[in-house]
Amino acid sequence: MPVFLWTCALVLLAANDAVAEGRDSAKIYGASCAVCHGDKGEGKTIGINRFPAIAGLQKWYIQDQLIKFKYDGRGADYRDKGGLMMHAMVRTLKPQRSKDLEIVGEPEIEGIAGYISNLPVDNSSKLEKESDDESLNASIERGRKIYTAEAPSGCVLCHGDKFQGNNKEDVNKLLPRAPMLVPLDDWYMLEQLGKFREGVRGPVADTKRAKQLLGEKAKLKMSDQLDGPALMQAMSLTALVNKQAVKDVVAYIYSETHPSN
């Protein structure tokens, strides 16, 4: 069995075990998430598949992403292998239903999001050098200029001067909530920026389930008025003019969040 399919099967079997053992957040995480993301949310590699570190990300962000995975807001594109795995896993999490069996909330997603957000960030890994120090330093400097550029071109307005993210939306300033970048792996940032640029990540899918997501934001505790992913997709195509610019800005972020000494 291919590693991708084997990993999916393992995740789903583990998730089913959580049903039998109880539905508290730590057990659900251990059964459904740890197999790929690690016991402490530090990320893992299984065969040729890499899974990102997630420990310490903001609760609201994790909750939003899990809900999007469940309702075709993310991970429904056939080109998104990692997203498709998440898409399958998150559907094992039980929603809260009314007497008429309508979904009125996602308490298990909320619980897992809280659990992951309280895991300590592991930034012990270091920037992998694929070139000589002079070339790497030049890449980091180019990335610094991109990241710190004034709005609307730079990243700093949303993600912060210390990569801490932004937890409060400001509609008047077109400032969406944004995740912190401190916990993220360099390979993962490269991958996700590529997905934004290629349209794999950004807009929700054109499906009935995605329309449910858009129509029931209040029930699912998604209160943002600004479309952060759409803004991120636009930013990735304007501020990051080519693949080298993507590599440069990631090199800068990672050199600051995972310093060599």
C-alpha positions as CSV (number, residue, x, y, z in Angstrom):
1,M,0.0,0.0,0.0
2,P,1.4,3.4,-0.9
3,V,2.7,5.5,2.1
4,F,0.1,8.2,1.5
5,L,-2.8,5.7,1.6
6,W,-1.3,3.9,4.5
7,T,-1.0,7.1,6.5
8,C,-4.6,8.0,5.8
9,A,-5.8,4.6,6.9
10,L,-3.7,4.8,10.1
11,V,-5.1,8.2,11.0
12,L,-8.7,7.1,10.4
13,L,-8.3,3.9,12.4
14,A,-6.8,5.8,15.3
15,A,-9.6,8.3,15.2
16,N,-12.1,5.5,15.5
17,D,-10.3,4.3,18.6
18,A,-10.8,7.7,20.1
19,V,-14.6,7.3,19.8
20,A,-14.4,4.1,22.0
21,E,-12.0,5.6,24.5
22,G,-13.9,8.9,25.1
23,R,-13.9,12.3,23.4
24,D,-11.8,14.6,25.5
25,S,-9.4,16.8,23.6
26,A,-6.1,15.2,24.7
27,K,-7.3,11.7,23.7
28,I,-8.6,12.9,20.4
29,Y,-5.3,14.6,19.7
30,G,-3.4,11.6,20.7
31,A,-5.5,9.3,18.5
32,S,-6.2,11.6,15.5
33,C,-3.4,14.1,15.3
34,A,-0.2,12.8,17.0
35,V,0.4,10.1,14.4
36,C,1.3,12.8,11.9
37,H,2.0,15.9,13.9
38,G,3.8,14.3,16.8
39,D,2.9,13.9,20.5
40,K,4.0,17.5,21.2
41,G,2.9,19.0,17.9
42,E,6.5,19.2,16.8
43,G,5.8,17.8,13.3
44,K,7.0,14.4,11.8
45,T,8.2,12.7,8.7
46,I,6.5,9.4,7.6
47,G,8.0,7.9,4.5
48,I,8.1,10.6,1.9
49,N,5.3,12.6,3.7
50,R,6.2,15.6,5.9
51,F,3.8,16.9,8.4
52,P,4.2,20.4,9.9
53,A,4.8,21.6,13.4
54,I,1.6,23.0,14.8
55,A,2.3,23.5,18.6
56,G,1.6,26.9,19.9
57,L,-0.4,28.3,17.0
58,Q,-3.3,30.5,18.0
59,K,-6.5,28.7,19.0
60,W,-8.6,30.8,16.6
61,Y,-6.3,30.0,13.7
62,I,-6.3,26.2,14.3
63,Q,-10.0,26.2,14.8
64,D,-10.6,28.2,11.6
65,Q,-8.3,25.9,9.6
66,L,-9.9,22.7,10.9
67,I,-13.4,24.0,10.1
68,K,-12.3,24.9,6.6
69,F,-10.8,21.5,6.1
70,K,-14.1,19.9,7.2
71,Y,-16.3,22.1,5.0
72,D,-14.3,22.3,1.8
73,G,-12.8,25.7,2.6
74,R,-9.3,24.1,2.4
75,G,-7.9,20.8,1.3
76,A,-10.6,20.0,-1.4
77,D,-8.3,20.7,-4.3
78,Y,-7.0,17.5,-6.0
79,R,-3.5,19.0,-6.2
80,D,-3.3,19.4,-2.4
81,K,-2.1,16.0,-1.1
82,G,-1.5,17.1,2.4
83,G,-4.8,19.0,2.5
84,L,-6.7,16.0,1.3
85,M,-5.3,14.0,4.2
86,M,-6.5,16.6,6.6
87,H,-9.8,16.8,4.8
88,A,-10.4,13.1,5.6
89,M,-9.1,13.2,9.1
90,V,-11.1,16.2,10.3
91,R,-14.4,14.7,9.3
92,T,-14.0,12.1,12.0
93,L,-14.5,14.9,14.6
94,K,-18.1,15.0,15.8
95,P,-20.2,18.1,15.5
96,Q,-22.8,19.3,17.9
97,R,-26.3,18.7,16.5
98,S,-29.8,20.0,17.4
99,K,-32.8,17.8,18.0
100,D,-33.5,18.1,14.2
101,L,-29.9,16.9,13.6
102,E,-28.8,20.2,12.2
103,I,-25.2,21.1,13.0
104,V,-25.0,23.9,15.6
105,G,-21.4,23.8,16.5
106,E,-18.0,22.0,16.4
107,P,-17.0,21.5,20.0
108,E,-14.4,18.8,19.3
109,I,-12.6,21.1,16.8
110,E,-12.7,23.9,19.4
111,G,-11.3,21.6,22.1
112,I,-8.5,20.3,19.9
113,A,-7.6,23.8,18.8
114,G,-7.3,24.9,22.5
115,Y,-5.2,21.8,23.3
116,I,-2.7,22.4,20.4
117,S,-2.5,26.2,21.1
118,N,-1.3,25.3,24.6
119,L,1.5,23.0,23.5
120,P,4.9,24.6,23.8
121,V,6.6,25.9,20.6
122,D,9.6,23.9,19.5
123,N,12.0,26.0,17.4
124,S,15.1,23.9,18.0
125,S,15.5,23.0,14.3
126,K,17.8,25.2,12.3
127,L,17.9,26.7,8.8
128,E,19.3,24.1,6.3
129,K,22.0,25.6,4.2
130,E,21.7,24.6,0.6
131,S,24.3,27.2,-0.6
132,D,27.3,29.0,0.8
133,D,27.0,31.6,3.6
134,E,27.4,34.5,1.3
135,S,24.5,33.4,-1.0
136,L,22.3,32.5,2.0
137,N,23.0,35.9,3.7
138,A,22.1,37.7,0.5
139,S,18.8,35.7,0.3
140,I,18.0,36.5,3.9
141,E,18.6,40.2,3.3
142,R,16.4,40.2,0.2
143,G,13.7,38.5,2.3
144,R,14.0,41.0,5.1
145,K,13.3,43.8,2.6
146,I,10.2,42.0,1.3
147,Y,8.9,41.1,4.8
148,T,9.4,44.6,6.3
149,A,8.2,46.6,3.3
150,E,5.4,49.0,4.1
151,A,1.8,48.1,3.3
152,P,0.4,46.9,1.0
153,S,3.5,45.1,-0.2
154,G,5.1,43.7,3.0
155,C,4.3,40.9,5.4
156,V,5.0,42.7,8.7
157,L,1.6,44.5,8.9
158,C,-0.3,41.3,9.3
159,H,2.3,38.9,10.7
160,G,4.1,41.3,13.0
161,D,7.6,42.5,13.5
162,K,8.3,39.5,15.8
163,F,6.3,37.1,13.6
164,Q,3.7,37.0,16.4
165,G,0.7,37.3,14.0
166,N,-2.4,39.4,14.6
167,N,-5.3,38.3,16.7
168,K,-7.7,41.3,16.0
169,E,-9.3,42.1,12.7
170,D,-9.5,45.7,11.6
171,V,-11.9,46.0,8.7
172,N,-11.3,49.8,8.2
173,K,-7.6,49.1,7.7
174,L,-8.2,46.0,5.7
175,L,-6.2,44.2,8.3
176,P,-7.2,40.5,8.8
177,R,-6.3,38.2,11.6
178,A,-3.1,36.4,10.8
179,P,-1.3,33.4,12.2
180,M,2.0,33.6,14.0
181,L,4.9,32.3,12.0
182,V,7.2,31.4,14.9
183,P,6.3,27.7,15.0
184,L,6.3,27.0,11.3
185,D,8.9,25.0,9.4
186,D,10.7,26.5,6.5
187,W,9.6,23.7,4.1
188,Y,6.0,24.2,5.1
189,M,6.0,28.0,4.5
190,L,7.6,27.4,1.1
191,E,4.9,24.8,0.3
192,Q,2.0,26.9,1.5
193,L,3.1,30.1,-0.3
194,G,3.4,28.0,-3.4
195,K,-0.2,26.8,-2.9
196,F,-1.4,30.3,-2.5
197,R,0.3,31.4,-5.7
198,E,-1.0,28.5,-7.7
199,G,-4.6,28.9,-6.4
200,V,-4.5,25.6,-4.5
201,R,-5.1,27.5,-1.3
202,G,-7.2,30.6,-1.0
203,P,-10.8,30.5,-2.2
204,V,-13.2,27.9,-0.9
205,A,-14.3,25.1,-3.2
206,D,-17.4,25.3,-5.3
207,T,-19.2,22.6,-3.5
208,K,-22.5,22.2,-1.5
209,R,-20.4,21.7,1.7
210,A,-18.4,24.9,1.1
211,K,-21.6,26.8,0.7
212,Q,-22.7,25.5,4.1
213,L,-19.5,26.9,5.5
214,L,-20.1,30.3,4.1
215,G,-23.8,30.3,5.2
216,E,-23.2,29.1,8.8
217,K,-20.2,31.1,9.9
218,A,-21.9,32.2,13.1
219,K,-22.7,28.6,14.2
220,L,-19.2,27.5,13.4
221,K,-17.7,30.5,15.3
222,M,-16.1,32.1,12.3
223,S,-16.7,35.8,12.8
224,D,-14.1,37.4,10.5
225,Q,-15.5,39.8,7.9
226,L,-12.3,40.0,5.9
227,D,-11.3,37.1,3.7
228,G,-7.8,36.4,5.0
229,P,-6.9,33.6,2.6
230,A,-8.0,35.7,-0.4
231,L,-5.9,38.6,0.8
232,M,-3.0,36.2,1.3
233,Q,-3.3,34.8,-2.2
234,A,-3.3,38.3,-3.6
235,M,-0.2,39.2,-1.5
236,S,1.6,36.1,-2.6
237,L,1.2,37.1,-6.2
238,T,2.1,40.8,-5.8
239,A,4.7,41.0,-3.1
240,L,6.4,37.8,-4.1
241,V,7.2,38.3,-7.7
242,N,8.8,34.9,-8.4
243,K,9.9,31.7,-6.7
244,Q,13.2,33.2,-5.7
245,A,11.3,35.9,-3.7
246,V,9.3,33.2,-2.0
247,K,12.6,31.4,-1.0
248,D,14.1,34.7,0.2
249,V,11.2,35.7,2.5
250,V,11.1,32.2,4.0
251,A,14.8,32.3,4.5
252,Y,14.5,35.6,6.4
253,I,11.6,34.4,8.6
254,Y,13.2,31.1,9.5
255,S,16.6,32.7,10.2
256,E,14.8,34.9,12.8
257,T,12.4,32.3,14.3
258,H,15.0,29.5,14.3
259,P,18.4,31.2,14.8
260,S,21.5,29.2,14.3
261,N,23.1,30.4,17.6
